[in-house]
Amino acid sequence: MSDNVNETSPLISVVIINHNGKDHIKECLETVFKTNYPNFEVILVDNASTDGSLTLIMELLGSNPYLRIVYNTKNIGLAGGRNVGAKYSKGEYIVFLDHDTKVNPNWLKELVTVMEKDPSIGAAQCKFLLMDDPKRLDSAGHYIDYLGIGTIIGFREYDRGQYDNIYEILGAQGGAFAIKRKIFEEVGGADEDFFYLFEETDLCWRIWLAGYRVVFIPKSIVYHKGGGTARRIGNERITYLFVRNRITSMIKNYSLLSLLKYLPIHIIIMLGFSFIMIKKHRFKEARAIINAITWNILNLHKIWWKRRKVQKMRKITDNFLFKREVIRKPDLKGILNRIHSLYGI
């Protein structure tokens, strides 16, 4: 990074969340500091790592004047970590980055160039390529269907330029996306109850409801290792968080009519999966689904209070999102294929 700050370039705060990322965090930070953009700071939020990664960072980069390290005494998840990073940051833009990434030198410049030209854009995702196979995509954004089931655009496809245009998405991949600070604050930041999984979808859904767009910017390139956190927390916890957080987000963000129309179907489908898992003797995952639904019932008063705040700031209708196809009609075959890949059923 140049020592000569260009005052006309908006300050960008790159917030990196680290939890036991010793195998990747050094390389991530080294590529970030080679970014070809004149005005950025880096906030590293460490979620109580126990693998020595924080010590490694301090030894190698602790004296870097552009790096600020914030240490949490417990793991507060991706959602909590992002809120902490935003609190300590100063930028007009906040860019959230996972620790298991490497960045192209022009990644920030490409993000800012697009977002500065269009005030309707509230958030934007970088193009995610697989670190171990950079000819393949990891994510080009994602959308959900009416039932809340998400689909990652371009997942594991060869990158042939088929997504090399700027387009609207419902949600940005949490591992590398930018958001305007004033909008992050306007929509209430990340929901810390989500902890991990679907938290970025929930945040982007609220950005849309507040009247802003979320887009995919293909020239901003980030390479992603992926899979480490999922392997650490296990299938049961993954299942629980996905189901719990999807239901919570639907309750918060849907209009009352859409909620009454689609949430019961979603819950019936989830109960069906639970029954299938019981038949397959996968009792822990079946229990995780039941526990996820139960949590939402027991915490409905708190979720409904959040819903009231979201609906109060709402500027667009659900039909607007349906017509933009960031929330799409359910594809039964696609749903079954995703369920099979996630749960093996």
ABEGO torsion letter per residue (X at the ends): XBABBBAABBBBBBBBBBBGAAAAAAAAAAAAAABBBABBBBBBBBBGBAAGAAAAAAAAAAABAABBBBBBABBAEAAAAAAAAAAABABABBBBBBAABBBBAAAAAAAAAAAAABAABABBBBBBBBAABAABBABAEBBBBAAGBBBBBGBGBBBAGAAABBBBBABBBAABBBBBAAAAAAAGEBBAAAGBEGAAAAAAAAAAAAGBBBBBBAABBBBBAEGAAAAAAEAAAAAAAAAAAAAAAAAAABBAAAAAAAAAAAAAAAAAAAAAAAAAGBAAAAAAAAAAAAAAAAAAAAAAAAAAAAAAABABBAAAAAAAGABBBBBAAAAAAAAAAAAGX
